[in-house]
Amino acid sequence: MAKTMQGTVSSTKGDKTIVVTVNTRKTHPLYRKQYTVSTKFMAHDEKNEAEVGDKVSISECRPLSARKRHTLDRIIEKPKLRAGSLAATKVEEAEEEEK
């Protein structure tokens, strides 16, 4: 069975490629303190449907290129306000007018 992970899309610069940042919590073996480790995975996005900030699920597959070993399963959640969108621009303009 292929391993699946959930993460946030951090880049969509490549064609049919997304970079997904997966955060995991680990416990230090000696000090028993929990800390967060973030790892970036390159995943194949056939339809170029994921955008930066989306929460996605990816799964392992055969090697698709030198660094791509995952594929996009599904988009779990899209952010409510995306930077650069029309709604976000109107909110920023309203805040500037208040100042």
N, C-alpha and C positions, 0 to 999 in steps of 0.2 A: 504494500500500500504506500502511495506517495505521501510524504509529509506535507501538511498544509500549515501556513502561518498567516497571521493578520498583521497588517502594518499600514503606514501612511505613505502615500506617493510623495516623493520629494523632488523628482525631476521627470520631465517628459521630453527632453531635448532630442533624443534619438527617434528615428522612424520605427514604429511598432515596438518600441522599447520604453519601459518605465523603470525608475529606480525606486524601490520600496524600502523604507526604514522600519525595521522591526525592533521594538524595545522589549527586553526581557529583564526580569528581576532575579538577581542571584543573591545568595548569602555567602559571606566570607567564611571560609572554613575555621579560622582561628578566632576571629573577633565576633562572629555571629551577627554582623551588621549587614543589612540588606542594601544593595546598590543596583543601579540601572545600567545595563549594557545595551548600546544600540548598534545594530548591524545593518549594512545596506546590501540589498540583493537586486540584481538586474533581472527583470521579468519580461516575457514576451506578451505584448498587447496587440493582438492581430487587427482589431478594428480601430485602434487609437482612441478608445472611448474614455480612458481614465485621465484625470487632470490632477494637477498639484493640489494636495490637501485632501484628496479622497481617501477614505478608509477602505482598504481592499483585502481580499483573500488571495494568496498565491499558493501554488503547489509545485513540488519538484517534478521534473521531467528529464528527458534525455538532453544532453548538451546541444544547444541551438547555435551557439557561437563560442568564442573564446571565454566569455564571462557570463553568458546567459544560461542558467540551468533551471529556471522557473517559468511558469506561465500564469497569466491572470485567470483566476477562477471566476470571481464576481466582484462587483463594487458593492460594498456593504452600506456605505453612507457617504453622501456628498456634503460638504460644508454649507452652512446656511448663507453666509456671506463670503464670497470668494474675492480676494484682492484683485482689483482691476475691473470688477463687474460694474454694471450701471448702478445697481443699488448701493454698492459700497462707495462709489464715487459721490452719490447724492448725500450719503451720511457724512462723508468727509467734508463736503462743501457746507453742509448745515453746521457742522462743528466750527468751521472757520468763520462763518458769519456771526456766530455767537461771540466769538473773541473780539 
